[in-house]
Amino acid sequence: MPTKTALITGASRPVGLGFAVARLLAEQGYHVILTARDVARAEPLAAELRAAGHQATALRLDLTDPASITEAAARLTGHLDVLINNASDVVDFTALSALEADVNAVRSALDIDVLGPWQLVQTLLPLLEAAPAARIVNVSSVSALQIATGLDLRASLRAPAHSFAKHTLNVLTEVLVHALKDTPILVNSVDPGETATHPERGDEDDARPAADSARGIVWAATLPPDGPTGGFFRDGESLL
């Protein structure tokens, strides 16, 4: 049988979630494609996986640049079994109100978290449809629930740009499910939980390693044909 292929966006940091997901999928026999704005940062990670006996490729992909998405897709052939929209723009964790939101930060978050993945799905659709049963995983955040369920109506809206973009990404998940209802493609959002991916910030002492958080994403990426679609999960458990 042909090797399954998985493309992961935002996979350029050794301690990052994207690389942890790529490693787990590679260990399950997938050819993993690690993408990043700067392919020079992704290539050493792909080389590390290849040195361990896995199939891995680095590819330049800038979700804010439509031409980059088109160029990246043109370099892919055959089929794509898994698309993981992991890249994100954490831009405003210090903002505590929608009234404090920097609109430029909101615009950046929407470009990377929503509009880029949307175009990426459109562009890669022929490859996804060529797979027997592709999976799309949108890496979201529990912060989206501040908006989706009104949990924060009596308090300030923390990280408004980030939260709004992740909420909108979850909406995109639902829209894609409807658009792909006549296909075997499953689409889900996943919150990785508090993950220690930025040790330089010094605020993640209680967060879990990326390898632990990656398991919930890989779970959604490898669902069986009767698996859920249109859900929002953490570690395989529904958040809604």
Order of alpha helices (4+ residues) and beta strands (2+ residues): beta-alpha-beta-alpha-beta-alpha-beta-alpha-alpha-beta-alpha-alpha-beta-alpha-beta-beta
